[in-house]
Amino acid sequence: MKALQQQQIIGTFPTSVTQKRCWFMEQIHPGNKGLNLAIRWEVRGPVTSDIVQAAFQKIVDRHEIFRTRFVEKDGDPVQEVVSQVDFKLDLVDIRNVPEENRAARIASIAIAHAQEPFDLSKPCLFRVAMVPIESERAALLISVHNSVFDGFSIGVLGHELGTNIQALMTGTEPELPDLALQYGDYSMWLADYEASGALEEEISYWKRTLQGMEYFELPLDRPRIAAEPNNRSLTTDLPNDFETNLAETAKELETSVFALGVSAFSVALERFSGRSDVSFAIQVAGRMDIDLEPLIGIFTNPIVMRTDVDADKSLVDHSRATREIVNGAIAHQTLPFDKLVQTLNPPRDPLKIPLVSIMFNLQRAFLKERAYGDIELVSVPSHSPGTLYDLNFNIVGRNSGWCMMVDYNANLFDEATVQAFSDLLLEVFEALMQRDTAPISEIAPVRSSDINPEPLKLDTTPATAKRVPPPSMTKPRLAALWAEILALPVDQVDGNFFDMGGYSVLALQMLSRVGETFGTRPTLHAFLNDPTLDGLTGMLGQTEPTTEHPEPTPSGHADNDIWEMAELKQSTDAAPVLLTVNQPFLYHALGSEIYSDCAVANLGIAHREQLTALTNTGLDPAIRKAASLVQSRYGGREILLCGLCVDGRVALRLAQQLQALGESVRCVAMIDTWAPGAVHQFSGFQRARDKWVIRMRRLRYYLGLRWRGEIGMADLLAQYNFAQRILSPLKLVPTKTGAAELVDDTVDVLVGLTRSYQFQPYQGEVVLFTTRSQAMVPEDGVLGWSDLLSGDTAVYPVNGWHGDSLMRSGFNRVSEVLDAKAHRLESGRAG
C-alpha cells in the first residue's frame, strides 16, 4: 500500500467506546487473536476473481470504516479516514490438491488467514481470500478486526457483495441507497450523547440489577495463568426440528425464542456449577435507528444477564421469570459495557474479563443466503481465531440446519468438560421443549466430569389440525379469544372491545387470531364499524348480529376500489363530521373524547388490492374518488379533516377537492405534517444532526414510558424498525400483523405520491400540531406551509411523540382543540 500523505486524510473522529476498548486490548496484547472475526462463505455461479475483487472494492469505497486507521493523540485513540484504499483480493489456487483433501486444505487456509494479526495504524482492517473449489464454486474466507465490524455487519457486507457482483456481471449500477451517515458521524454523536448525562437512568437500572453480584465462572480444570489463550472449538449439530420445537415452546409459554435460550442456558450453568446466582453476557445489536442498519461498523454491546435459578421450581416457571429479566435488560441496553464496568468498579483481575466470563448467543446466521442473479451466497461455519471469554456459546441457524459452536480456552478447560456441559445444555433444552413441569432439581447435576446424559425423546406426535367451530360455537369461541387477549373473565367481554381495555395493537392481534381460527377475517375498517362480539360474529357470517348494536355502515360506492369508510363515533344526522385519514386505530379513541354532537369517521385503505389501486391511480384521481365517497356519506354536513404526518397532506388536498364539489370544510388539522420539499431548506449537516437529536429524544421518551410502566416491552421495541426485523424472528417482539404492515406500506406509498406534489394555496382554516419528535423546525414556524396557508394559521405544541399524539400524552391536547371546534359548529347549528 502506498505511504499515506496528510492530504489523503479526509476526516478525524473520536473512537466509540467499543473501539477504544479494542484499541486498548490491542496495546496490552498486540496481535490479540480474540479481536479478529472470521467469516466463511461460498459463492456459487459463473463469477471470476476479478469481479469479486471489484465488488469488494466498491464496498471499501462506500464505507469509510474500511478506510479507517487508528492513531494515538494525547494518550487516546482517534480514528482517521483516508480517501482511497486499493483493495487486493488474495487468490489461493488448490487445483493441484486431490479432491478428497480439499476441504481440509481450505480449513487450514482459513485458520491461518483468520489468525494473522492486523496493524491498527494502517487502514482497511479487512482482508479476503478466494479459494476456487470447482468451476463455479469458490470459498470466500473473510477476516476483519472487531474494531471496525460486528455480527450484524456480516449481513450488510453479504448483501452489498451480492448486489455488486450482480451489477458488475450485468453491466448495471448496483441498487444500493446512498448512506445518510458514516460510522464517524455515529461516533461523534455517541461522544456527545455520553457527555450529556443521558445515561443516568441506564446506570441506575444496572446498579440495582447487579448489586451484590459475585463473579460467575464454571469450575476450571486448570488454574488461570498469564499466558496467551489456547483457543479451541467444539461444534454439535442440532436436531432438524430444533428451531420448530423451540418456536412452538416459546409461543406456548408466551416468551421469546431468545429468552427461552437464556433460560435453558442459565439452568445448565446452575446444574453444572451448583451456584444459583448465575450471570453471563449476551450481545445486543446496538442499532436503535433505521439509518444505522446499512452501516458497517461495531455497534454491538455486551449486556449482563443475571438470573436466580431456584432448583425447586420447574423449567416452565423459570422460563417465564427469565422473560422479564431479558425484557428489562434489552430495554436498558444503551449503557456501554465499559461504562458499566467503570460504574460498578468491581475488583479487577488482569487474568479475567470484568463482570462476566461467559458469552451466550442464539440466533439465525446474519447472512441471508440467497441468489443474486446467476450467483448465490451461502453461509458456512467458520473457524474462530480466538475468544475474549472463557466460554463463548453460539447456537446458530442456517438453511442447512442449526448447530451449537463453543469456543473455549483450552488452558482452562478440557474438551471433555466442554462436551459434558454441552450435553447438559441440550438435555435442558429437550426437557424444556417437553414443557417439563418437574422441579429443576430432578435434572441430574454435573460436576466437571465427562458425563453424557441420555437425551430425552422429543414428542414427534403431529399436532391436531385446527377445526373451524360450527356456527353455534362462533360467539363462545370469540368470547374465549377476547377474554385471553383482554385478560378478562369470559363473561365480561360481551361489549365494545375498546371500552373493555382494547387498543390498536390488541385489535390487530385479535383480528389476526380470528383469521387463524376461522380461516377468514374482516378488515380493520369493518371491525371498527361495530367492535363488539355480536358485530364480529355477524361479520364472520356465522350468525346474524343482534339488534343491540348498529349494523356495519356500508363503505360507499361499490365501484370505489381505493377507499373504505369506518364510522368511529355516531351522531345525529345533521351534525358535523370529523373525518380522519388512514391509520384508523390511532383515531378510534378520539371518538370517545369528542363530546360534541359530531360524527367521527375514518377514510382509509383496508386491503392490499386497494393499496395497489392507489399506487396505480395516482394522487389526484384517488383524491377525487375519496371526495366522492365522502360526499355520498356526509354530503351537506360541515366537515373537519385530520391527518397525521403524510396523511395531513392527503387531508389538505381532500379539503380542496371537497370545496370544489361545494362541500363545507371548516377546518383541516395536520399533525407533524411538513410541506413537500420544506426539509431541503436545511443543510445536509443540519438534517443529519436533527436525526440524531430526534433519535435520542425518541429513545429517552419511550424508555421513560417503559420505566414508568405505561407501555410494555413489545410496545417499546415496536418503535424501532431494526428491533422489529431482528428480534421478531426470535419471538422477542410480536410479529407485525398484516394490517400493521398495510398501514406502514400505505404511508410509504403516500409519501412517494406527495413528495414532489405541487399544492395550491388554501384559504380555509388550518391548525398544525407539532409533537416532541420535531427538533428542526423551519423559520416560518408552520413546517414550510407559509406560502400556501393563511398568515393566522395556529400551531399547537403537544407533549407526545408523533403517533403518540393520538394515543398517550399528547392526545388530550389534540382532542380538546378538535372538540372545541366541533362544539362551535354544533352551537352555530343550534343557534
ZIPELIN-V282455 format. One record per helix or strand. SS is the DSSP state (A for helix, B for strand). FROM is the first residue (numbers start at 0). TO is the last residue. Records with the same first field share a line. If there is no record, write none. Layout:
# ZIPELIN-V282455
SS->FROM-TO, FROM-TO
This chain:
# ZIPELIN-V282455
A->5-7, 16-27, 32-34, 48-61, 63-66, 98-114, 145-147, 150-169, 182-194, 199-208, 241-251, 256-272, 289-292, 314-330, 336-343, 414-432, 439-441, 470-485, 489-491, 503-517, 523-528, 532-538, 583-586, 589-592, 607-616, 618-633, 645-659, 677-680, 683-706, 712-716, 720-727, 737-753, 801-805, 810-829
B->8-13, 35-43, 67-72, 75-81, 89-91, 125-133, 136-144, 215-215, 230-236, 276-283, 300-307, 313-313, 355-355, 357-363, 369-371, 374-379, 390-397, 400-408, 438-438, 495-495, 531-531, 563-568, 575-580, 597-603, 638-643, 664-670, 765-769, 793-796
